[in-house]
Amino acid sequence: MDTVHKIGRRKTAVARIYLSEGTGTITVNKKDYKSYFTTGTLQYKVQQPLMLTENLTSYDIKVNVYGGGVTGQAEAIRLAITRALVSIEPEHRLVLKPEGLLTRDPRMVERKKFGQKKARKKFQFSKR
């Protein structure tokens, strides 16, 4: 098996993964994913597609991720891993699709409007 390259996105985070056969190590920006994502929730999000398809120790994954915050980055990695697993074995789609892991979350931050404090919040009006 060759190395599979896929991209996942979430908000402004972009994750590029390189998936190859191996022992199950996940490296994010040249660090172990457990030291990069310190909370259990984020570690679970990264592992979720591998756990659902029972491939935790089947593949080595190298990830380059940038932009966004840690949650967006973890979800971008999750989408990229899901896409890679489906491209390797199309039958994984039947397990991953009902969990909603193949859908790219389109929600982005709304832009700030001029004359306002934030996107929707207005400046307070005081009558003096």
QUIMOQUI-V572789 format. One record per helix or strand. SS is the DSSP state (H for helix, E for strand). FROM is the first residue (numbers start at 1). LEN is the number of residues. If there is no record, write none. Layout:
((SS;FROM;LEN) (SS;FROM;LEN))
This chain:
((E;4;7) (E;13;9) (E;26;3) (E;31;2) (H;33;4) (H;40;13) (E;59;8) (H;70;19) (H;90;7))
